[in-house]
């Protein structure tokens, strides 16, 4: 029995020592603490954002020499090398303020020209996936940017006091009428599209091109990826479900078939919610995407997705349910005239 407890204690000690704690603070050159700065270990999903006092702490299972990258809005990105050996690492990080530059505006014969891409924020798929608290949701990641606001219990991207209906979503230039899943009272829902479908997500809290005239407060522009380099298969096992996709690449075209299944019941059974669930959220998705490049500059993209969400809860002894079936498809062709 004594040998058993000694072995159990040894295993527990190894498990504890397998993680390294990283903590510290992020300051500006003038010594002012920076709130909301992002600290992440490069090429991993380990990271955190600073609190209101500019402090941070997180643990990682990575070992050896690692590159820490830290960023904040209005400051230049910086990085530092550290060595992870299981001993706590204390970091005092400093960021230099970024110098703002005005975009060039040319006025000629009543025509106003500006660079649309320069006025907004452009986030990559990895930026969205690694944004703290966003859980790889496109809209949740954008809600951390200046000019946006979080409206708890309502769907939509709220910009500068406007309603969610005033911000429109565009998939490859095509307007998306409903880009969110099923919603229950006082609960918002995730956006329907995976960030890994897109090569870039562009968002502006100010002006935007007149071609997006159906929007009022802002326009969320999502550009899908072009032809992949090679065929591949991806399988992701998550705490909330399973995701799989296969890409078949030919000479001038590519076919992508994928599906997702999410069930939050196991997660909510561990992390209790202040909600009387009758049926925890379940989501099933299937999608197919075809890309064809007939010329050097032209590309045809066809995308179709099916989405089914189910959820039910009790509120004031009333059972509220929501089952949603959504079909979405679009096709675009781009080329130089």
N, C-alpha and C positions, 0 to 999 in steps of 0.2 A: 504493500500500500504506500509506503514511504517513497519507493522508487517511482510509482505512478504519479504522485503529486509532484515530485521533482521533475519528471519528464513534462508534465502539464505546465508547470511554471516556466520551464525552458522554452517550450513552444510559444507560450504567451509573450515571453521576453523577446523572442525572435520576431514575432508579429509586430510588436510595438516598435522595435528598433528598425523595422523595415520602412517606417515612415519618417520623413524629415520635416520638421516644422520650420517655416520661413515667416518672419515677421519684420516689422519696421514701419517707416513712415516715408511719405513723399512730400517734398517741399519745393517751393520755387526758389530762385536765386536770392530773393530778398528775405527768405526764411519763412514765408507764409505757407501754411499747410494747404495742400491741394486735395479737395474733396472730389470723389468720383474718378480718380485716376485708375487705370487698368494695369495690373501687374500679371504677367503670364510667363510660363516657361515655354520657350520656343519649341514648336513641333510636338506639343502636348496639349491636353485640355485642362491642365492644372493652372489655376490663377484665381484672382479675386480683385475687387475694387476697394479703394480706400473709403473709410467712413467719414463722418463730418469732421473728425479731428485729423484727417489725413493719415490715419494709421491703417495697417492691414496685417492679416495673418492667415496662413493656410498651410496645409500639409500635403506632401507629395511622396509617392513611392519611387520616384526617379532617383538615380544614384550617379555619382561621378560628376564630371564637368558639364554644367548646363548653362545655357544663355537665358538670362532674365530680361525680358523686354517690358518697358513701362511707358505708357502713353497717357495723355490727358488733352482734352479739347482746349485749344489755345496755346499749347506748348509743343515743343519739338520732341519727337520720339527719341528715346535713348535706351541703352541696354548695358548690361554688366554680366561678366562671367562669374559663376560661383561653383564651389565644389561641394557636393552633397555626400556626406559620410554618415548620416544618421544623427549628427549633432545639430542642435538648433542654429539656424543662420539668422543673424540680425542685420538688416540693411537700412541705411539712411540714404535715400535716393533724392536726387535733385534734377529738376527739369528747367530748361531754358525757355523763356517765353518766345512764341513764334511771332514773327513780324508780319502783320497783315498787309496784303497787297490788293489794290483796287483793280478790278477788271477793266479792260479798255472798252469804251463805248464810242462808236462812230455814228454821228448823225449826218445824214446826207439826203436831201430832198424829201424830208419827212419820214425817212426810214431809220428805225432804231435797231442796231445789231449788237447782240451780246453773245457771249459764249455760254450756252445753256448748261453744258456739262460742268463748267467751272463754278456755277452758282450753287450747286447742290452738293450733298454728301453722297459719296459712292462707297458702298460696302460690299466686300467680297463674301462668298459663302462662308469662309472660315471666320471672318469678322463677326457675322451674325451668330454662328455656332458657338463662338467663344465669348460673346458678350455676357457678362455676369447677370444672372437672373432672367435672361431671355429664353432659355431652354430651346435654342435653335428656332425660335419663332421670329419671322421677318418683322412683323409689326412691333412686337415686344422689344426687339433690338433697336428699332428706330425711335421708340418712345424714350430712350435714354439721351437723345440728341437735343440740343437747344432749340426752342421754338415749338416743341411738342409737349403734350400733357397726357397724363394717365387718367382715364375716366373709368374708375372701377365699376364693374357691372354693366358696361356698355361696350359693344363692338365698334371698331373703327379706329382710325388714326386721327387724333384731335390736334389741330395745329392753330396756335395763337388764338385760342378762345373759340374757334369755330366748331361746328358739330362734326361727327364722324362722316356724315353724308357729303360734306363739302370737300373731302379728300378722295380722289378717285385712284384706282389701281389699274395699271396698264401692263398687259403681258405681251411682249414683242409689239408694242404700239397699239394693241387691241384692248378696248375697255372691258374690264371684268366687272360684271354687275354685282356679284356676291362673292367676296373672297374670304369669308369666314365660315366656320362650322356652326353647328346648332348652338343656340343660346337659351339659357333659362333665366328667370328673373334674378337680378342682382349678381349675375355671373357672366363674365365675358368669355369668348371662345378664341381658339387659336386660328390663325390664318390657314387656308387650305393648302397652300403651295410650300413644298420643301425648298429651303434656300439653296440646296445643292443642284437644283434644276437650272440655276442662273449663273452667268458669268459675272454679273454685277447688278446691284440694286441701287438705283439712283433716287434721291429724295431731296426736295428743296422746300424749305419753310418760307421762302420768299417768292420771287417771280419764277415763271416757267414759260415754255414755248406756247404760242397761240394754238398749236395743233392739239393741245390737251384742253380745249375750251370747255369740256364738260365738267371740269373740276373748278372749284372756287378757292378753297384755302391752299391746296397743294396738289401735287401729282406724284404718285409712287410708280416709278418706272422700273420694270423688271425685264431684263434682256436674257433670253435663254442661251445656253452654250451652243457653240458651233460644232462641227464634226469632231468627234473624239479622235485621239491618236491611234487607238487600237481597241480590239474587242476586250471586254472585261466583265467580271461578275462580282457583285458586291452583296454581302450579307451582313446585317447589323442586328445584334441582339441587345435590346435595351431593357431597362428596369420596367418599362411600361409597355413593351411589345416587341415586335419583330419587323424588320424591313429588309427587302431583297430587291435586286435589280440586275438585269443582264443587258449588256450593250454588244451588239453585233455590228462590226465595222466592215464595210466593203470598200471598193476603190473610191467611189464618189458619193457614198451614202452611208447611213447608219440607222439602225433600229434599236430602240430602247424599250424594254418591257419591265415593269416593276410593280411592286405591291407593298402595302404597309398594313399592319394590324396592331392596334393599340387598345389595351385594356387596363384601366387604372384601378381595378379592384384590388389586385395584390399590393400595389403601392399604398393605397388608402387604408388597407388592413394593417399596415405597419405604421404609417404616419397618419394618425387619426385626424379627421376633419371635423369642423364645427358645423357639419351639414348632415341631415338625416337622409342618407342615400337610400333609395329603393333599388336603383340600378346605376352603378358607377359608370362613368363615360366609357363608351366603346366606339372605336372608329375603324372602319375598313376602307382602304383605298386601293385602287388599281389604275394604272396609267400606261399609255403607250405613246411613244414619240418617234417620228420619222423625219430624217433630215436628208436632203438631196442637194448636191452641189453640181448643177449642170454646166456652169461656166466658171471662169476663174474668180469672178466677183459676185456672182449670183448664188443665192441659197434659198431653198424651199424648206419650210419647217411646218410640220403638222403635229398637233398635240391634242390628246384626248384623255380625260380623267373621270373616273367614277368615285364618288365619295358617299359613304353611309355612316351616319353617326346616330347613336342611341344613348339616352340618358333619362333618368327619372329620380325624383326626390319628393320628400314630404315637407310641406311648408304650412304651418298653422293647421295641421291635421288634414291638409288637402294634398292629394297626390298630383304632382305636375310632371308630365312626360313630354319628351321631344324626340321624334324620330325624323331624320332628314336624309333624303336621297338627292344627290346633286350630280348632274352630268355637265361637264364643261369640255368644249372643244374649240380650237381655233387653228387657222392656217395662215401663214404669211409667206410672201416671196419678196426678197430684197435684192436689188441690183442697181448698178450705176446706169443712168440714162445717157 
